[in-house]
Amino acid sequence: MKILIVDDEPLARERLRRLIEDLAAGEVVAEATNGLQALELCEQQRLDIVLLDIRMPVMDGIETAHRLAQRPQTPAIIFTTAYDEYALQAFDVQAIDYLVKPIRRERLATALQRASHLSPTQLQAMEHVAGRRRTHIQARSGGKLELIPFDSIHCLHAEHKYVTVFHRGGQILIEESLKSLEPDLEQDFFRIHRNAIINMRSLERLEKDKQGQWQVRLKEVEEAIEVSRRHLPALRQRIKAMSA
């Protein structure tokens, strides 16, 4: 079995590696210090098991597991954490086991054995995780993965098969649809057109262009975004409620 260890603490990674070697339970082929690195490593090679810490910088373990479960080939997830309050969330993302540090040799052996005997049905269930909302958009820029927090996004604008994400750091193209993104967006986001969703906190003004078409101006976004007739009344109500 090919195993990935994900933990931001070097000593924790070293201990897990030693335990796995002592158990002869598989091969540790890579290590990562956060969820983003873990996703990149899982794109580069086929992994059977991911030993995943929960509290980490950049991307926590729960969201990392959620994203791994959306991949075509899902590795088995075993959480390794110093905190026991995340257990329910962990099993919401179909984790195989939940090990609380300091991890005992016998518990790790049991978890690895369970992971090595997953049935096709169990693997399929892991590929259809619902539950927790995402907090970031995953994009690829210059061959590297980039994470964009939802709260840094000004606007999502669809054109053809791509969506342009306007955010505090600039803009980037993604292949995900507005329809698939919308359920994860919080209440600050509002659809103003069939091809545009804006963050109301980024709204500067609603105005008409020279042709009489309504549009919005957003912070840090150079181009105006068109508002459809269908969505205009609701947008006006939303603006009125915000200013009340």
Residue pairs with C-beta under 8 A, 6 or more apart in sequence:
1 25
1 26
1 27
1 48
1 49
1 112
1 115
1 116
2 26
2 27
2 29
2 45
2 46
2 47
2 48
2 49
3 20
3 26
3 27
3 28
3 29
3 47
3 48
3 49
3 50
3 51
4 28
4 29
4 30
4 31
4 32
4 38
4 41
4 42
4 47
4 49
4 50
4 51
4 75
5 13
5 16
5 17
5 28
5 30
5 31
5 32
5 51
6 31
6 32
6 33
6 34
6 35
6 37
6 38
6 50
6 51
6 52
6 53
6 56
6 61
6 64
7 13
7 16
7 31
7 33
7 51
7 53
7 56
7 80
8 33
8 34
8 53
8 56
8 57
9 53
12 53
12 80
12 101
13 31
15 102
15 103
16 28
16 51
16 80
16 103
16 108
17 28
17 31
19 103
19 105
19 108
20 26
20 28
20 108
20 112
21 28
22 105
23 105
23 108
23 109
23 112
25 108
25 109
25 112
25 113
25 116
26 48
26 49
26 112
26 116
29 45
29 47
30 41
30 45
30 47
32 38
32 40
32 41
33 56
33 57
34 56
34 57
34 58
34 59
35 56
35 58
35 59
35 60
35 61
35 63
35 64
35 67
36 58
36 59
36 145
36 147
37 58
38 50
38 52
38 64
38 68
39 59
39 64
39 67
39 68
39 138
39 145
40 144
40 145
41 47
42 50
42 68
42 71
42 75
43 145
46 73
47 75
48 75
48 76
48 115
48 116
49 75
49 76
49 77
49 78
49 112
49 115
49 116
50 65
50 68
50 75
50 76
50 77
50 78
51 78
51 80
52 61
52 64
52 65
52 77
52 78
52 79
52 80
53 61
53 79
53 80
53 81
54 60
54 61
54 62
54 79
54 81
54 83
54 86
54 90
55 61
55 81
55 82
55 83
58 147
59 136
59 147
61 79
61 81
61 86
62 86
62 89
62 90
62 93
62 132
63 132
63 134
63 135
63 136
65 77
65 79
65 90
65 93
65 94
65 95
65 129
66 93
66 129
66 131
66 132
66 134
67 134
67 138
68 74
68 75
68 77
69 77
69 93
69 94
69 126
69 127
69 128
69 129
70 127
70 129
71 127
72 127
74 123
74 126
74 127
76 96
76 115
76 118
76 126
77 93
77 94
77 95
77 96
77 126
78 95
78 96
78 97
78 98
78 99
78 111
78 112
78 115
79 86
79 90
79 95
79 97
79 98
79 99
80 99
80 101
80 103
81 98
81 99
81 100
81 101
82 100
82 101
83 100
84 98
84 100
86 98
87 98
89 131
89 132
90 98
91 98
92 129
92 131
92 132
93 129
93 131
93 132
94 125
94 126
94 129
96 111
96 114
96 115
96 118
97 107
97 110
97 111
97 114
97 115
99 107
99 108
99 111
133 183
133 184
133 186
134 150
134 184
135 149
135 150
136 147
136 148
136 149
136 150
137 147
137 148
137 150
137 153
137 165
137 174
137 176
137 181
138 145
138 146
138 147
138 148
138 174
139 145
139 146
139 147
139 148
139 165
139 172
139 173
139 174
140 146
141 172
146 172
148 165
148 167
148 169
148 172
150 184
150 185
150 186
150 189
151 188
152 167
152 168
152 169
153 165
153 166
153 167
153 189
153 199
154 166
154 167
154 168
154 198
154 199
154 202
154 218
154 219
154 220
154 221
155 165
155 166
155 196
155 197
155 198
155 199
155 202
155 218
155 221
155 225
156 163
156 164
156 165
156 166
156 178
156 181
156 189
156 196
156 197
156 198
157 163
157 164
157 166
157 195
157 196
157 225
158 164
158 177
158 178
158 195
158 196
159 195
161 175
162 173
162 174
162 175
163 173
163 174
163 175
163 176
163 177
163 178
163 181
164 171
164 172
164 173
165 171
165 172
165 173
165 174
166 218
166 220
166 221
168 220
178 191
178 195
178 197
181 197
182 189
182 191
182 197
185 197
188 199
188 200
188 201
189 197
189 198
189 199
189 200
190 197
190 198
190 200
190 234
190 235
190 238
191 197
191 231
192 198
192 216
192 225
192 226
192 227
192 228
192 231
192 235
193 225
193 226
193 227
193 228
193 231
194 228
196 225
196 226
198 216
198 218
198 225
199 218
200 238
200 242
202 218
202 219
202 220
202 221
203 216
203 217
203 218
203 219
203 239
204 216
204 217
204 218
204 219
205 216
205 217
206 214
206 215
206 216
206 227
206 235
206 236
206 239
207 214
207 215
207 216
207 217
207 224
208 214
208 215
209 215
209 224
213 226
213 227
214 226
214 227
214 229
214 232
215 224
215 225
215 226
215 227
216 224
216 225
216 227
216 235
217 224
218 225
227 235
